[in-house]
Amino acid sequence: MTDKWLNVGKIVNTHGIRGEVRVISRTDFPEERYKKGNTLYVEKSPGDLIPVTIEAHRKHKQFDLLTFEGLHNINDVESFKGHLLKVPKEQQVSLEEGEFFYHDIIGCSVFTVDGEELGKVKEILSPGANDVWVVKRKGFGSDVLIPYIPSVVKSVDVEAKKISIEPLEGLF
């Protein structure tokens, strides 16, 4: 069942007494996912999904704060703490050419254009102008940071889970 749902965030706490929840987003598109009227699903346990409809969304520090329709008291949402927010996989947003979902990139093997395997992408950072892919080295060594820019990333094959890069001078 897990392959039919996409994680969009984790409810980490409540916020105030009026039913607002604090979410750490795992979605690439929080502004799309948290639009007023959208339905998300709280996964209380595997296979036990509770539908909730977004009434309000705002940013606060590194969190997304959500209010759900009909749940306007802290007691209504207290049981959601620690649970994931999901959407059906069919609601996956379409992307432009050369754009990828985080879940498509994480787990890909990274090779230099010369064929040397560096390791696998373990996470993606979004510090500003472009994403940075964190690659866990094959074997030993510190992680490699790969900027997602055309001069470095030469090809991405999400089906084969393979990325080809041209390392910058002094990258590793």
Summary of the structure (lengths in Angstrom):
residues: 172
radius of gyration: 18.8
end to end distance: 39.8
largest distance: 58.6
contacts: 441
relative contact order: 0.15
helix: 12%
strand: 47%
